[in-house]
């Protein structure tokens, strides 16, 4: 039977990091708000329009893409202007580092996911595109950008994503709320498996991309990717937007897949288009298992890809008087049925650890501090 003591104390510990101040005069708040609005408006007016190229894999899906353009129903956040084109309408020469739509579509073998493509050389956020336009685009549609200047992460973190990364978001629809929290693990797993498939297909050394719970991808001890899943509930269905960012060629700020690959072999580099299509080919297969059989048939494969089996970590909880922090050593066992981290204390008590989006604290709990065998 799971206990909640460590989980509750975990959140109490996080609450200590938050401070609030209400000392500013009300008039000053109004002035600052007005200034912020004026500054934001000026930025929006100077922001150049974003280009969005639409395409579909089949003839019928190309017609769907055409109707999206003709109806002018797609929009971006913050009223950023959007120019939409169909791929056949694009007359300009494809630049060397731009995403090649034809290469991607040629390797895609799905029946649902990734078949309607919205591509842009530069967007605020692919996640915002699919979230804002969820009801306008078919389920399974994907938005891919070469560069993001308002990319989204956990805790509403925002950053600029440089060229060389595979940046995309796609839509999923689900009815069973019990498996919705698990879909982020399927996205992570599909990406690790897709990279393995490409290595096997092309006869190159495999890259040991691993999953850091709950939604990061690591290679050689450095982060190379991250997953973000958000959902809304409407008409008895969960509308999920899944976002992926993966360092393919951009070595900074950490490392990239091709940087690691250059150490193992020469003359071959992974392409974003191949990774994207291999991802959807694998994700559709794994998602079908999740929906029809649950997560259990995928657990063994998932645990082979993640970093945490048998990991001993230190968590902190408040004592009964709420004035001291007590450290407890726990050993990671796996995932609970609801998708949270399952751990066992040396006393034999089971506990469930929940992320709350605080990156600094999660790094401390999950990988930043280990317990030695004689910690207690």
Secondary structure, DSSP 8 states (H G I E B T S, - for coil): --B-HHHHHHHHHHHTT------S-HHHHHHHHHHHHHHHHHHHHHS--EEEEEEESSHHHHHHHHHHHHHT----GGG--EEEEEGGG--S---TTS--HHHHHHH---SSTT-EEEEESSBS-HHHHHHHTTTTS-TT-EEEES-EEEEE-GGG-EEEE-TTEEEEEEEEEES-HHHHTTHHHHHHHHHHHHHHHHHHHHT------EEETTTEEEETTEEEEEEEEEEEEETTEEEEEEEEEEESS---SS--HHHHHHTT-SS----HHHHHHHHHHHHHHHHHHHHHH-SGGGHHHHHHHBS-TT-EEEEEEE-TTSSSEEEEEEEEEEE-TTSSEEEEETTS-EEEE---S-HHHHHIIIII-B--TT--
